[in-house]
Amino acid sequence: MAASTLIGRQILGCAPVTTLAPGRAKRRRRITPDAGRGLEKLGHAIEYLTDEFVNEGTAFSANNPQLAAVQLLMALNRQLYYECPEVPSFAERCRSLLHLRVA
């Protein structure tokens, strides 16, 4: 929705919008319980604000503070998720177990 207008910019200077390399988008992450609670709360806040926006029937505009809040929460949600460590693939775990090096 509104996140597509944010590519390459920062929202209020605190949560940069991240762009990923094509292969990294499909990697799983190990989410800690604290990060999971944070993601859950951010998700609920995003859902609440978007539902409120839709129910009000407000038109989209670049200066809408409600949309800016949703975009900020979405950026923080992505930032929190991408700070969680990636889970190694099965092949990476096997190589590590067998102490093999990739040429």
N, C-alpha and C positions, 0 to 999 in steps of 0.2 A: 504494500500500500504506500505509505508515505516514506518508507525507508529507501525506496529507489531514488529519491531525490538527494540522498546524503552521500552517495559514493564519492570518496576522495575528499570529504570535508570533515571537520570536527564539530561536534555539537557542544556549544557553550564552553569549549576549550577544555573539557575534562575527560571525555570518552571518545577516543578516535574510532572512526568506522574502519573496520579491518577488511582487507581484501585478501583472499587466500589463493595460493597456487592451486591449479586444478587437481592435483593428487591429494592435497591435504584436506579437502573438504569432506572426504569420505572416511577419515580416520576417527575411531572411537576415542573417547576420553574417559579417564578415571575421575569420577566426580566424588569429592569428599562429602561427608554428611553436611558440613557447614555450607559448602558451595551449593549443594542440592537444595538446602533450605533457602538460600539466597535466590537461586534460580526460580524456585517455586513462588516466592514472594514477589519477585519482579514480574513473573508471568501473570500472577493474579492482578497486580497493579496495571499492567499493560492491558489485560483483558477488561478490567473495570473501566479504564479511561476510554478505550475504543468503543465499548458498549454504550457508555454515556454519550460519546460523540455521535454515534449512529442514531441513538434514540432522540437526541436533540434535533437531528436533521440539519445540522450546521453545514454550510458549504465549505469546501476545501479552499484554503487560502494560505499563502506563504507566511503570513504574520499571525496565524492562529496559535495562541499559547498552549492550547490543549494538544494540538498536534506536535508542537515542539516538546512537550512533556512526554508524549508517547515515544517520540524519536529518541529522546534522551534515555528513557528506560530501556528501549530496545538496544541501544548502543551499550549501555551498562550490562545488559543481559549477555550480549555477545562477548564483551570483554571478560566477564566473569567465567563464561564457558570456555573461552580460548586460553584462559590462565590455567585450567585444569590440565594435567599431563596427559599426553597421548598414550593409548594402550598399544604396546608393540604388536605387530602382526604375528601370526603363527610362524611364518617363515623367519622373522627376526628372532623370535624366541628360540626356535630350533637352532639357528646359527649361533646364538649366544650360548646355548646349552652345549653345543658341540665345539665351541670356540673356533668357529670358522670365520674367515674374513671374506668380505665381498671384494672382488677384484675391480 
